[in-house]
Amino acid sequence: MDPLRAQQLAAELEVDMMADMYNRMTQACHRKCVPPHYKDAELSKGECVCLDRCVAKYLEVHERMGKKLTELSLQDEELLKRVQQGTGTA
Amino acid sequence: QPQSHAPQLRDFLLVYNRMTELCFRHCVCNLNYRLLTTREESCLDACAGRLVRANHRLMGSYVGLMPAIIQRRSTYYEDSTA
């Protein structure tokens, strides 16, 4: 496959994933910050501030999870390599 | 090569997003601050570790059980069409 097409696919995938993350974030923060009492159409100041903080935290969690996943999958690769080497020499 | 890995990469990234959502929902309760508290951070680390290990275990069990099921299914169809 030509590298340009690969790059295009990677970019599309990234956009899809960002959109997916955004949707999940919206849902999660709405649940945490906007109580289901629909008397008034306006958001209170507290709710607004909560939403701001929620977004900040969600993005940080996203970053943290990414690092943790890479860390854990690297550990797995190491383990797998060692297992393969072990069975190879055994 | 990237093309052959694309569906797996997509699945992996979806798992990543789901993990983020799940662990956020469970661990982040204190919206008085913009930064994560130490308690939240340790909860998130634990959550990530658990989810990954649970996933591995699940995969192991699935891979162990599926061949038998596929075999049964194929013999069933062979018998019914014969």
Backbone of each chain as nested JSON, in Angstrom:
{
  "chains": [
    {"id": "A", "residues": [
      {"number": 1, "name": "MET", "atoms": {"N": [0.839, -1.2, 0.0], "CA": [0.0, 0.0, 0.0], "C": [0.869, 1.242, 0.0]}},
      {"number": 2, "name": "ASP", "atoms": {"N": [0.444, 2.254, -0.749], "CA": [1.336, 3.418, -0.873], "C": [1.252, 4.278, 0.392]}},
      {"number": 3, "name": "PRO", "atoms": {"N": [2.38, 4.905, 0.731], "CA": [2.468, 5.623, 2.015], "C": [1.486, 6.776, 2.142]}},
      {"number": 4, "name": "LEU", "atoms": {"N": [1.135, 7.395, 1.01], "CA": [0.197, 8.52, 1.067], "C": [-1.179, 8.037, 1.536]}},
      {"number": 5, "name": "ARG", "atoms": {"N": [-1.581, 6.876, 0.972], "CA": [-2.875, 6.301, 1.352], "C": [-2.87, 5.909, 2.831]}},
      {"number": 6, "name": "ALA", "atoms": {"N": [-1.738, 5.354, 3.266], "CA": [-1.597, 4.958, 4.676], "C": [-1.72, 6.167, 5.58]}},
      {"number": 7, "name": "GLN", "atoms": {"N": [-1.085, 7.249, 5.187], "CA": [-1.135, 8.491, 5.964], "C": [-2.562, 9.011, 6.044]}},
      {"number": 8, "name": "GLN", "atoms": {"N": [-3.257, 8.932, 4.906], "CA": [-4.63, 9.413, 4.846], "C": [-5.516, 8.595, 5.781]}},
      {"number": 9, "name": "LEU", "atoms": {"N": [-5.337, 7.269, 5.744], "CA": [-6.112, 6.391, 6.618], "C": [-5.845, 6.705, 8.078]}},
      {"number": 10, "name": "ALA", "atoms": {"N": [-4.564, 6.917, 8.397], "CA": [-4.187, 7.225, 9.78], "C": [-4.84, 8.521, 10.234]}},
      {"number": 11, "name": "ALA", "atoms": {"N": [-4.848, 9.518, 9.371], "CA": [-5.464, 10.808, 9.714], "C": [-6.96, 10.644, 9.929]}},
      {"number": 12, "name": "GLU", "atoms": {"N": [-7.617, 9.876, 9.04], "CA": [-9.062, 9.639, 9.181], "C": [-9.364, 8.944, 10.494]}},
      {"number": 13, "name": "LEU", "atoms": {"N": [-8.522, 7.935, 10.802], "CA": [-8.709, 7.185, 12.041], "C": [-8.587, 8.101, 13.25]}},
      {"number": 14, "name": "GLU", "atoms": {"N": [-7.597, 8.985, 13.208], "CA": [-7.389, 9.897, 14.326], "C": [-8.604, 10.804, 14.51]}},
      {"number": 15, "name": "VAL", "atoms": {"N": [-9.106, 11.317, 13.408], "CA": [-10.284, 12.2, 13.482], "C": [-11.48, 11.448, 14.065]}},
      {"number": 16, "name": "ASP", "atoms": {"N": [-11.696, 10.212, 13.573], "CA": [-12.793, 9.396, 14.102], "C": [-12.666, 9.191, 15.599]}},
      {"number": 17, "name": "MET", "atoms": {"N": [-11.449, 8.875, 16.029], "CA": [-11.222, 8.594, 17.436], "C": [-11.38, 9.826, 18.301]}},
      {"number": 18, "name": "MET", "atoms": {"N": [-10.946, 10.961, 17.781], "CA": [-11.13, 12.214, 18.519], "C": [-12.607, 12.523, 18.68]}},
      {"number": 19, "name": "ALA", "atoms": {"N": [-13.36, 12.296, 17.604], "CA": [-14.802, 12.534, 17.648], "C": [-15.456, 11.603, 18.659]}},
      {"number": 20, "name": "ASP", "atoms": {"N": [-15.028, 10.351, 18.66], "CA": [-15.565, 9.382, 19.612], "C": [-15.267, 9.817, 21.044]}},
      {"number": 21, "name": "MET", "atoms": {"N": [-14.025, 10.22, 21.288], "CA": [-13.633, 10.697, 22.614], "C": [-14.48, 11.906, 23.007]}},
      {"number": 22, "name": "TYR", "atoms": {"N": [-14.667, 12.802, 22.084], "CA": [-15.446, 13.998, 22.373], "C": [-16.867, 13.641, 22.8]}},
      {"number": 23, "name": "ASN", "atoms": {"N": [-17.483, 12.716, 22.084], "CA": [-18.844, 12.312, 22.419], "C": [-18.929, 11.682, 23.805]}},
      {"number": 24, "name": "ARG", "atoms": {"N": [-17.953, 10.819, 24.098], "CA": [-17.947, 10.196, 25.422], "C": [-17.753, 11.237, 26.515]}},
      {"number": 25, "name": "MET", "atoms": {"N": [-16.868, 12.176, 26.249], "CA": [-16.585, 13.239, 27.218], "C": [-17.836, 14.068, 27.477]}},
      {"number": 26, "name": "THR", "atoms": {"N": [-18.532, 14.407, 26.417], "CA": [-19.761, 15.189, 26.549], "C": [-20.754, 14.474, 27.438]}},
      {"number": 27, "name": "GLN", "atoms": {"N": [-20.926, 13.194, 27.165], "CA": [-21.868, 12.392, 27.931], "C": [-21.467, 12.329, 29.404]}},
      {"number": 28, "name": "ALA", "atoms": {"N": [-20.18, 12.024, 29.644], "CA": [-19.691, 11.873, 31.017], "C": [-19.838, 13.175, 31.792]}},
      {"number": 29, "name": "CYS", "atoms": {"N": [-19.445, 14.292, 31.181], "CA": [-19.491, 15.571, 31.886], "C": [-20.916, 16.057, 32.093]}},
      {"number": 30, "name": "HIS", "atoms": {"N": [-21.78, 15.753, 31.158], "CA": [-23.174, 16.118, 31.35], "C": [-23.743, 15.383, 32.554]}},
      {"number": 31, "name": "ARG", "atoms": {"N": [-23.396, 14.094, 32.638], "CA": [-23.867, 13.29, 33.766], "C": [-23.345, 13.815, 35.084]}},
      {"number": 32, "name": "LYS", "atoms": {"N": [-22.073, 14.233, 35.08], "CA": [-21.482, 14.669, 36.347], "C": [-21.91, 16.07, 36.76]}},
      {"number": 33, "name": "CYS", "atoms": {"N": [-22.153, 16.935, 35.804], "CA": [-22.313, 18.35, 36.141], "C": [-23.717, 18.915, 35.998]}},
      {"number": 34, "name": "VAL", "atoms": {"N": [-24.532, 18.273, 35.175], "CA": [-25.856, 18.852, 34.945], "C": [-26.931, 17.928, 35.498]}},
      {"number": 35, "name": "PRO", "atoms": {"N": [-27.444, 18.236, 36.688], "CA": [-28.451, 17.352, 37.276], "C": [-29.736, 17.371, 36.447]}},
      {"number": 36, "name": "PRO", "atoms": {"N": [-30.44, 16.247, 36.389], "CA": [-31.626, 16.155, 35.522], "C": [-32.855, 16.857, 36.081]}},
      {"number": 37, "name": "HIS", "atoms": {"N": [-32.688, 18.116, 36.434], "CA": [-33.842, 18.886, 36.896], "C": [-34.091, 19.989, 35.898]}},
      {"number": 38, "name": "TYR", "atoms": {"N": [-35.046, 19.795, 35.058], "CA": [-35.18, 20.686, 33.9], "C": [-36.231, 21.764, 34.078]}},
      {"number": 39, "name": "LYS", "atoms": {"N": [-36.1, 22.531, 35.187], "CA": [-37.041, 23.635, 35.409], "C": [-36.676, 24.839, 34.568]}},
      {"number": 40, "name": "ASP", "atoms": {"N": [-35.362, 25.056, 34.467], "CA": [-34.862, 26.297, 33.88], "C": [-33.935, 25.971, 32.712]}},
      {"number": 41, "name": "ALA", "atoms": {"N": [-34.011, 26.749, 31.642], "CA": [-33.159, 26.493, 30.475], "C": [-31.732, 26.978, 30.673]}},
      {"number": 42, "name": "GLU", "atoms": {"N": [-31.506, 27.893, 31.623], "CA": [-30.168, 28.449, 31.811], "C": [-29.318, 27.544, 32.687]}},
      {"number": 43, "name": "LEU", "atoms": {"N": [-28.004, 27.576, 32.429], "CA": [-27.058, 26.855, 33.279], "C": [-26.629, 27.763, 34.409]}},
      {"number": 44, "name": "SER", "atoms": {"N": [-26.519, 27.198, 35.622], "CA": [-26.033, 28.003, 36.727], "C": [-24.532, 28.179, 36.589]}},
      {"number": 45, "name": "LYS", "atoms": {"N": [-23.99, 29.119, 37.35], "CA": [-22.553, 29.378, 37.277], "C": [-21.783, 28.142, 37.728]}},
      {"number": 46, "name": "GLY", "atoms": {"N": [-22.288, 27.518, 38.804], "CA": [-21.656, 26.301, 39.309], "C": [-21.582, 25.225, 38.25]}},
      {"number": 47, "name": "GLU", "atoms": {"N": [-22.657, 25.037, 37.513], "CA": [-22.688, 24.036, 36.453], "C": [-21.689, 24.372, 35.349]}},
      {"number": 48, "name": "CYS", "atoms": {"N": [-21.596, 25.64, 35.008], "CA": [-20.632, 26.061, 33.981], "C": [-19.198, 25.762, 34.399]}},
      {"number": 49, "name": "VAL", "atoms": {"N": [-18.877, 26.145, 35.63], "CA": [-17.524, 25.925, 36.139], "C": [-17.224, 24.437, 36.21]}},
      {"number": 50, "name": "CYS", "atoms": {"N": [-18.237, 23.676, 36.647], "CA": [-18.076, 22.221, 36.708], "C": [-17.763, 21.662, 35.342]}},
      {"number": 51, "name": "LEU", "atoms": {"N": [-18.466, 22.11, 34.334], "CA": [-18.223, 21.622, 32.978], "C": [-16.804, 21.944, 32.511]}},
      {"number": 52, "name": "ASP", "atoms": {"N": [-16.343, 23.167, 32.794], "CA": [-14.97, 23.537, 32.423], "C": [-13.966, 22.588, 33.063]}},
      {"number": 53, "name": "ARG", "atoms": {"N": [-14.124, 22.39, 34.374], "CA": [-13.179, 21.532, 35.098], "C": [-13.27, 20.104, 34.611]}},
      {"number": 54, "name": "CYS", "atoms": {"N": [-14.506, 19.682, 34.319], "CA": [-14.722, 18.31, 33.858], "C": [-13.968, 18.055, 32.57]}},
      {"number": 55, "name": "VAL", "atoms": {"N": [-14.053, 18.984, 31.634], "CA": [-13.341, 18.829, 30.358], "C": [-11.841, 18.745, 30.601]}},
      {"number": 56, "name": "ALA", "atoms": {"N": [-11.33, 19.65, 31.457], "CA": [-9.893, 19.649, 31.759], "C": [-9.471, 18.301, 32.33]}},
      {"number": 57, "name": "LYS", "atoms": {"N": [-10.258, 17.802, 33.273], "CA": [-9.922, 16.529, 33.903], "C": [-10.027, 15.376, 32.916]}},
      {"number": 58, "name": "TYR", "atoms": {"N": [-11.082, 15.386, 32.109], "CA": [-11.263, 14.285, 31.165], "C": [-10.084, 14.194, 30.208]}},
      {"number": 59, "name": "LEU", "atoms": {"N": [-9.646, 15.329, 29.703], "CA": [-8.512, 15.321, 28.779], "C": [-7.244, 14.834, 29.463]}},
      {"number": 60, "name": "GLU", "atoms": {"N": [-7.09, 15.205, 30.738], "CA": [-5.914, 14.735, 31.453], "C": [-5.976, 13.23, 31.676]}},
      {"number": 61, "name": "VAL", "atoms": {"N": [-7.161, 12.744, 32.0], "CA": [-7.342, 11.3, 32.169], "C": [-7.032, 10.582, 30.869]}},
      {"number": 62, "name": "HIS", "atoms": {"N": [-7.498, 11.13, 29.771], "CA": [-7.253, 10.543, 28.45], "C": [-5.754, 10.399, 28.197]}},
      {"number": 63, "name": "GLU", "atoms": {"N": [-5.012, 11.467, 28.524], "CA": [-3.558, 11.456, 28.332], "C": [-2.906, 10.413, 29.241]}},
      {"number": 64, "name": "ARG", "atoms": {"N": [-3.349, 10.409, 30.484], "CA": [-2.789, 9.481, 31.464], "C": [-3.027, 8.034, 31.055]}},
      {"number": 65, "name": "MET", "atoms": {"N": [-4.231, 7.739, 30.595], "CA": [-4.577, 6.394, 30.145], "C": [-3.703, 5.979, 28.977]}},
      {"number": 66, "name": "GLY", "atoms": {"N": [-3.464, 6.916, 28.075], "CA": [-2.621, 6.624, 26.919], "C": [-1.232, 6.198, 27.343]}},
      {"number": 67, "name": "LYS", "atoms": {"N": [-0.669, 6.953, 28.304], "CA": [0.678, 6.63, 28.788], "C": [0.679, 5.27, 29.471]}},
      {"number": 68, "name": "LYS", "atoms": {"N": [-0.335, 5.037, 30.281], "CA": [-0.421, 3.783, 31.022], "C": [-0.549, 2.601, 30.059]}},
      {"number": 69, "name": "LEU", "atoms": {"N": [-1.361, 2.754, 29.051], "CA": [-1.561, 1.688, 28.06], "C": [-0.266, 1.356, 27.339]}},
      {"number": 70, "name": "THR", "atoms": {"N": [0.464, 2.391, 26.91], "CA": [1.742, 2.152, 26.216], "C": [2.696, 1.45, 27.163]}},
      {"number": 71, "name": "GLU", "atoms": {"N": [2.746, 1.94, 28.406], "CA": [3.619, 1.344, 29.409], "C": [3.297, -0.133, 29.582]}},
      {"number": 72, "name": "LEU", "atoms": {"N": [2.007, -0.434, 29.769], "CA": [1.589, -1.814, 29.994], "C": [1.818, -2.68, 28.769]}},
      {"number": 73, "name": "SER", "atoms": {"N": [1.567, -2.149, 27.584], "CA": [1.752, -2.973, 26.39], "C": [3.226, -3.206, 26.125]}},
      {"number": 74, "name": "LEU", "atoms": {"N": [4.087, -2.252, 26.519], "CA": [5.534, -2.47, 26.394], "C": [5.966, -3.591, 27.326]}},
      {"number": 75, "name": "GLN", "atoms": {"N": [5.42, -3.559, 28.556], "CA": [5.713, -4.631, 29.512], "C": [5.311, -5.976, 28.939]}},
      {"number": 76, "name": "ASP", "atoms": {"N": [4.137, -6.002, 28.308], "CA": [3.664, -7.251, 27.706], "C": [4.604, -7.734, 26.616]}},
      {"number": 77, "name": "GLU", "atoms": {"N": [5.05, -6.784, 25.793], "CA": [5.985, -7.148, 24.723], "C": [7.244, -7.769, 25.295]}},
      {"number": 78, "name": "GLU", "atoms": {"N": [7.746, -7.145, 26.376], "CA": [8.939, -7.665, 27.044], "C": [8.705, -9.085, 27.515]}},
      {"number": 79, "name": "LEU", "atoms": {"N": [7.567, -9.264, 28.18], "CA": [7.223, -10.573, 28.728], "C": [7.125, -11.599, 27.613]}},
      {"number": 80, "name": "LEU", "atoms": {"N": [6.438, -11.202, 26.53], "CA": [6.254, -12.102, 25.39], "C": [7.605, -12.496, 24.801]}},
      {"number": 81, "name": "LYS", "atoms": {"N": [8.476, -11.495, 24.658], "CA": [9.814, -11.757, 24.116], "C": [10.547, -12.762, 24.984]}},
      {"number": 82, "name": "ARG", "atoms": {"N": [10.489, -12.532, 26.306], "CA": [11.194, -13.416, 27.231], "C": [10.649, -14.83, 27.155]}},
      {"number": 83, "name": "VAL", "atoms": {"N": [9.3, -14.93, 27.06], "CA": [8.668, -16.247, 26.967], "C": [9.131, -16.956, 25.705]}},
      {"number": 84, "name": "GLN", "atoms": {"N": [9.144, -16.217, 24.587], "CA": [9.559, -16.816, 23.317], "C": [11.016, -17.261, 23.366]}},
      {"number": 85, "name": "GLN", "atoms": {"N": [11.839, -16.382, 23.958], "CA": [13.262, -16.735, 24.07], "C": [13.426, -17.965, 24.939]}},
      {"number": 86, "name": "GLY", "atoms": {"N": [12.652, -17.976, 26.042], "CA": [12.711, -19.109, 26.961], "C": [12.354, -20.405, 26.277]}},
      {"number": 87, "name": "THR", "atoms": {"N": [11.249, -20.413, 25.52], "CA": [10.819, -21.632, 24.846], "C": [11.767, -21.96, 23.695]}},
      {"number": 88, "name": "GLY", "atoms": {"N": [12.412, -20.95, 23.134], "CA": [13.349, -21.191, 22.033], "C": [14.586, -21.931, 22.498]}},
      {"number": 89, "name": "THR", "atoms": {"N": [15.099, -21.481, 23.633], "CA": [16.348, -22.085, 24.12], "C": [16.093, -23.377, 24.885]}},
      {"number": 90, "name": "ALA", "atoms": {"N": [14.822, -23.539, 25.367], "CA": [14.525, -24.751, 26.167], "C": [14.585, -26.015, 25.327]}}
    ]},
    {"id": "B", "residues": [
      {"number": 1, "name": "GLN", "atoms": {"N": [1.613, -2.756, 4.824], "CA": [1.641, -3.18, 6.224], "C": [0.67, -2.385, 7.083]}},
      {"number": 2, "name": "PRO", "atoms": {"N": [0.663, -1.062, 7.006], "CA": [-0.295, -0.316, 7.837], "C": [-1.725, -0.729, 7.543]}},
      {"number": 3, "name": "GLN", "atoms": {"N": [-2.019, -1.06, 6.299], "CA": [-3.386, -1.428, 5.945], "C": [-3.81, -2.696, 6.662]}},
      {"number": 4, "name": "SER", "atoms": {"N": [-2.908, -3.671, 6.749], "CA": [-3.282, -4.923, 7.399], "C": [-3.497, -4.707, 8.886]}},
      {"number": 5, "name": "HIS", "atoms": {"N": [-2.851, -3.693, 9.476], "CA": [-3.008, -3.454, 10.902], "C": [-4.149, -2.51, 11.219]}},
      {"number": 6, "name": "ALA", "atoms": {"N": [-4.737, -1.855, 10.181], "CA": [-5.725, -0.797, 10.426], "C": [-6.921, -1.235, 11.267]}},
      {"number": 7, "name": "PRO", "atoms": {"N": [-7.61, -2.369, 10.952], "CA": [-8.759, -2.725, 11.804], "C": [-8.346, -3.013, 13.246]}},
      {"number": 8, "name": "GLN", "atoms": {"N": [-7.156, -3.625, 13.443], "CA": [-6.713, -3.888, 14.815], "C": [-6.43, -2.604, 15.549]}},
      {"number": 9, "name": "LEU", "atoms": {"N": [-5.806, -1.661, 14.828], "CA": [-5.492, -0.363, 15.429], "C": [-6.769, 0.351, 15.824]}},
      {"number": 10, "name": "ARG", "atoms": {"N": [-7.774, 0.268, 14.941], "CA": [-9.047, 0.903, 15.231], "C": [-9.677, 0.322, 16.504]}},
      {"number": 11, "name": "ASP", "atoms": {"N": [-9.661, -1.002, 16.594], "CA": [-10.197, -1.663, 17.783], "C": [-9.446, -1.229, 19.033]}},
      {"number": 12, "name": "PHE", "atoms": {"N": [-8.124, -1.198, 18.912], "CA": [-7.3, -0.801, 20.046], "C": [-7.653, 0.605, 20.497]}},
      {"number": 13, "name": "LEU", "atoms": {"N": [-7.772, 1.511, 19.542], "CA": [-8.079, 2.897, 19.893], "C": [-9.476, 3.03, 20.507]}},
      {"number": 14, "name": "LEU", "atoms": {"N": [-10.421, 2.216, 20.044], "CA": [-11.753, 2.232, 20.644], "C": [-11.703, 1.761, 22.09]}},
      {"number": 15, "name": "VAL", "atoms": {"N": [-10.919, 0.7, 22.318], "CA": [-10.745, 0.219, 23.69], "C": [-10.155, 1.319, 24.56]}},
      {"number": 16, "name": "TYR", "atoms": {"N": [-9.186, 2.01, 24.021], "CA": [-8.548, 3.126, 24.717], "C": [-9.59, 4.161, 25.122]}},
      {"number": 17, "name": "ASN", "atoms": {"N": [-10.447, 4.552, 24.175], "CA": [-11.472, 5.556, 24.489], "C": [-12.456, 5.05, 25.534]}},
      {"number": 18, "name": "ARG", "atoms": {"N": [-12.829, 3.781, 25.416], "CA": [-13.779, 3.214, 26.381], "C": [-13.178, 3.167, 27.764]}},
      {"number": 19, "name": "MET", "atoms": {"N": [-11.882, 2.786, 27.811], "CA": [-11.172, 2.747, 29.089], "C": [-11.173, 4.104, 29.734]}},
      {"number": 20, "name": "THR", "atoms": {"N": [-10.861, 5.118, 28.945], "CA": [-10.826, 6.481, 29.477], "C": [-12.174, 6.84, 30.074]}},
      {"number": 21, "name": "GLU", "atoms": {"N": [-13.241, 6.552, 29.336], "CA": [-14.566, 6.913, 29.808], "C": [-14.915, 6.185, 31.104]}},
      {"number": 22, "name": "LEU", "atoms": {"N": [-14.654, 4.881, 31.11], "CA": [-15.003, 4.07, 32.269], "C": [-14.258, 4.512, 33.528]}},
      {"number": 23, "name": "CYS", "atoms": {"N": [-12.944, 4.656, 33.376], "CA": [-12.135, 5.024, 34.534], "C": [-12.427, 6.455, 34.988]}},
      {"number": 24, "name": "PHE", "atoms": {"N": [-12.704, 7.319, 34.059], "CA": [-13.078, 8.685, 34.426], "C": [-14.354, 8.671, 35.246]}},
      {"number": 25, "name": "ARG", "atoms": {"N": [-15.355, 7.955, 34.746], "CA": [-16.642, 7.908, 35.427], "C": [-16.522, 7.377, 36.834]}},
      {"number": 26, "name": "HIS", "atoms": {"N": [-15.679, 6.332, 36.974], "CA": [-15.577, 5.7, 38.271], "C": [-14.684, 6.456, 39.245]}},
      {"number": 27, "name": "CYS", "atoms": {"N": [-13.577, 6.986, 38.746], "CA": [-12.553, 7.544, 39.638], "C": [-12.635, 9.055, 39.875]}},
      {"number": 28, "name": "VAL", "atoms": {"N": [-13.16, 9.776, 38.918], "CA": [-13.116, 11.235, 39.068], "C": [-14.434, 11.715, 39.642]}},
      {"number": 29, "name": "CYS", "atoms": {"N": [-14.402, 12.079, 40.94], "CA": [-15.631, 12.507, 41.596], "C": [-15.551, 13.926, 42.109]}},
      {"number": 30, "name": "ASN", "atoms": {"N": [-14.306, 14.438, 42.167], "CA": [-14.118, 15.731, 42.807], "C": [-13.944, 16.832, 41.775]}},
      {"number": 31, "name": "LEU", "atoms": {"N": [-15.057, 17.505, 41.479], "CA": [-14.96, 18.561, 40.468], "C": [-14.849, 19.94, 41.088]}},
      {"number": 32, "name": "ASN", "atoms": {"N": [-14.183, 19.99, 42.253], "CA": [-13.876, 21.282, 42.86], "C": [-12.555, 21.836, 42.375]}},
      {"number": 33, "name": "TYR", "atoms": {"N": [-11.78, 20.962, 41.709], "CA": [-10.481, 21.392, 41.233], "C": [-10.329, 21.071, 39.767]}},
      {"number": 34, "name": "ARG", "atoms": {"N": [-9.41, 21.805, 39.138], "CA": [-9.127, 21.586, 37.73], "C": [-8.137, 20.44, 37.531]}},
      {"number": 35, "name": "LEU", "atoms": {"N": [-7.274, 20.227, 38.542], "CA": [-6.275, 19.173, 38.44], "C": [-6.759, 17.909, 39.133]}},
      {"number": 36, "name": "LEU", "atoms": {"N": [-6.177, 16.775, 38.747], "CA": [-6.525, 15.51, 39.383], "C": [-5.945, 15.446, 40.788]}},
      {"number": 37, "name": "THR", "atoms": {"N": [-6.727, 14.934, 41.746], "CA": [-6.201, 14.75, 43.106], "C": [-5.371, 13.469, 43.149]}},
      {"number": 38, "name": "THR", "atoms": {"N": [-4.568, 13.3, 44.216], "CA": [-3.703, 12.111, 44.316], "C": [-4.539, 10.854, 44.386]}},
      {"number": 39, "name": "ARG", "atoms": {"N": [-5.677, 10.957, 45.1], "CA": [-6.558, 9.799, 45.204], "C": [-7.086, 9.402, 43.83]}},
      {"number": 40, "name": "GLU", "atoms": {"N": [-7.495, 10.391, 43.065], "CA": [-8.002, 10.129, 41.722], "C": [-6.915, 9.518, 40.856]}},
      {"number": 41, "name": "GLU", "atoms": {"N": [-5.698, 10.03, 40.98], "CA": [-4.594, 9.512, 40.159], "C": [-4.334, 8.042, 40.468]}},
      {"number": 42, "name": "SER", "atoms": {"N": [-4.27, 7.689, 41.759], "CA": [-3.999, 6.285, 42.081], "C": [-5.159, 5.403, 41.662]}},
      {"number": 43, "name": "CYS", "atoms": {"N": [-6.388, 5.909, 41.772], "CA": [-7.556, 5.15, 41.309], "C": [-7.461, 4.903, 39.812]}},
      {"number": 44, "name": "LEU", "atoms": {"N": [-7.059, 5.921, 39.067], "CA": [-6.961, 5.792, 37.608], "C": [-5.898, 4.772, 37.209]}},
      {"number": 45, "name": "ASP", "atoms": {"N": [-4.749, 4.822, 37.893], "CA": [-3.688, 3.851, 37.582], "C": [-4.171, 2.431, 37.833]}},
      {"number": 46, "name": "ALA", "atoms": {"N": [-4.841, 2.255, 38.981], "CA": [-5.365, 0.93, 39.311], "C": [-6.398, 0.495, 38.288]}},
      {"number": 47, "name": "CYS", "atoms": {"N": [-7.262, 1.413, 37.912], "CA": [-8.321, 1.118, 36.939], "C": [-7.718, 0.672, 35.62]}},
      {"number": 48, "name": "ALA", "atoms": {"N": [-6.704, 1.392, 35.15], "CA": [-6.063, 1.046, 33.883], "C": [-5.466, -0.347, 33.945]}},
      {"number": 49, "name": "GLY", "atoms": {"N": [-4.701, -0.613, 35.015], "CA": [-4.078, -1.928, 35.165], "C": [-5.101, -3.039, 35.165]}},
      {"number": 50, "name": "ARG", "atoms": {"N": [-6.149, -2.856, 35.936], "CA": [-7.201, -3.875, 36.02], "C": [-7.858, -4.136, 34.694]}},
      {"number": 51, "name": "LEU", "atoms": {"N": [-8.203, -3.076, 33.996], "CA": [-8.894, -3.234, 32.717], "C": [-8.033, -3.979, 31.709]}},
      {"number": 52, "name": "VAL", "atoms": {"N": [-6.755, -3.614, 31.643], "CA": [-5.867, -4.274, 30.688], "C": [-5.73, -5.75, 31.027]}},
      {"number": 53, "name": "ARG", "atoms": {"N": [-5.523, -6.046, 32.308], "CA": [-5.36, -7.451, 32.706], "C": [-6.645, -8.229, 32.505]}},
      {"number": 54, "name": "ALA", "atoms": {"N": [-7.779, -7.607, 32.813], "CA": [-9.067, -8.27, 32.599], "C": [-9.241, -8.587, 31.122]}},
      {"number": 55, "name": "ASN", "atoms": {"N": [-8.874, -7.636, 30.292], "CA": [-8.972, -7.817, 28.848], "C": [-8.121, -8.99, 28.369]}},
      {"number": 56, "name": "HIS", "atoms": {"N": [-6.914, -9.081, 28.881], "CA": [-6.013, -10.175, 28.506], "C": [-6.59, -11.512, 28.895]}},
      {"number": 57, "name": "ARG", "atoms": {"N": [-7.116, -11.57, 30.106], "CA": [-7.668, -12.81, 30.621], "C": [-8.864, -13.246, 29.774]}},
      {"number": 58, "name": "LEU", "atoms": {"N": [-9.707, -12.274, 29.509], "CA": [-10.882, -12.493, 28.68], "C": [-10.484, -13.071, 27.329]}},
      {"number": 59, "name": "MET", "atoms": {"N": [-9.501, -12.427, 26.709], "CA": [-9.011, -12.847, 25.406], "C": [-8.501, -14.265, 25.468]}},
      {"number": 60, "name": "GLY", "atoms": {"N": [-7.765, -14.566, 26.533], "CA": [-7.233, -15.916, 26.707], "C": [-8.341, -16.941, 26.779]}},
      {"number": 61, "name": "SER", "atoms": {"N": [-9.369, -16.646, 27.573], "CA": [-10.499, -17.576, 27.707], "C": [-11.225, -17.745, 26.393]}},
      {"number": 62, "name": "TYR", "atoms": {"N": [-11.441, -16.624, 25.7], "CA": [-12.151, -16.64, 24.423], "C": [-11.417, -17.5, 23.414]}},
      {"number": 63, "name": "VAL", "atoms": {"N": [-10.109, -17.252, 23.317], "CA": [-9.293, -18.015, 22.371], "C": [-9.299, -19.493, 22.721]}},
      {"number": 64, "name": "GLY", "atoms": {"N": [-9.396, -19.796, 24.01], "CA": [-9.456, -21.187, 24.428], "C": [-10.76, -21.859, 24.085]}},
      {"number": 65, "name": "LEU", "atoms": {"N": [-11.865, -21.112, 24.16], "CA": [-13.185, -21.722, 23.979], "C": [-13.686, -21.73, 22.538]}},
      {"number": 66, "name": "MET", "atoms": {"N": [-13.313, -20.714, 21.762], "CA": [-13.877, -20.572, 20.416], "C": [-13.641, -21.732, 19.458]}},
      {"number": 67, "name": "PRO", "atoms": {"N": [-12.446, -22.318, 19.385], "CA": [-12.233, -23.415, 18.431], "C": [-13.255, -24.535, 18.573]}},
      {"number": 68, "name": "ALA", "atoms": {"N": [-13.562, -24.911, 19.826], "CA": [-14.534, -25.983, 20.052], "C": [-15.908, -25.579, 19.525]}},
      {"number": 69, "name": "ILE", "atoms": {"N": [-16.287, -24.332, 19.781], "CA": [-17.593, -23.848, 19.335], "C": [-17.678, -23.832, 17.816]}},
      {"number": 70, "name": "ILE", "atoms": {"N": [-16.611, -23.351, 17.18], "CA": [-16.578, -23.301, 15.712], "C": [-16.662, -24.702, 15.143]}},
      {"number": 71, "name": "GLN", "atoms": {"N": [-15.958, -25.62, 15.777], "CA": [-15.971, -27.018, 15.335], "C": [-17.381, -27.587, 15.418]}},
      {"number": 72, "name": "ARG", "atoms": {"N": [-18.034, -27.369, 16.551], "CA": [-19.412, -27.855, 16.737], "C": [-20.322, -27.291, 15.671]}},
      {"number": 73, "name": "ARG", "atoms": {"N": [-20.167, -25.97, 15.443], "CA": [-21.009, -25.292, 14.453], "C": [-20.821, -25.89, 13.072]}},
      {"number": 74, "name": "SER", "atoms": {"N": [-19.565, -26.13, 12.69], "CA": [-19.304, -26.638, 11.333], "C": [-19.814, -28.062, 11.184]}},
      {"number": 75, "name": "THR", "atoms": {"N": [-19.665, -28.881, 12.216], "CA": [-20.192, -30.258, 12.131], "C": [-21.711, -30.226, 12.084]}},
      {"number": 76, "name": "TYR", "atoms": {"N": [-22.328, -29.29, 12.784], "CA": [-23.793, -29.158, 12.763], "C": [-24.281, -28.839, 11.349]}},
      {"number": 77, "name": "TYR", "atoms": {"N": [-23.602, -27.88, 10.708], "CA": [-24.022, -27.5, 9.348], "C": [-23.76, -28.613, 8.356]}},
      {"number": 78, "name": "GLU", "atoms": {"N": [-22.643, -29.302, 8.541], "CA": [-22.354, -30.434, 7.639], "C": [-23.427, -31.493, 7.765]}},
      {"number": 79, "name": "ASP", "atoms": {"N": [-23.809, -31.804, 9.026], "CA": [-24.829, -32.835, 9.238], "C": [-26.172, -32.416, 8.67]}},
      {"number": 80, "name": "SER", "atoms": {"N": [-26.526, -31.124, 8.851], "CA": [-27.847, -30.678, 8.416], "C": [-27.945, -30.6, 6.883]}},
      {"number": 81, "name": "THR", "atoms": {"N": [-26.821, -30.323, 6.2], "CA": [-26.859, -30.227, 4.739], "C": [-26.663, -31.6, 4.067]}},
      {"number": 82, "name": "ALA", "atoms": {"N": [-26.053, -32.534, 4.805], "CA": [-25.787, -33.876, 4.219], "C": [-27.062, -34.677, 4.002]}}
    ]}
  ]
}
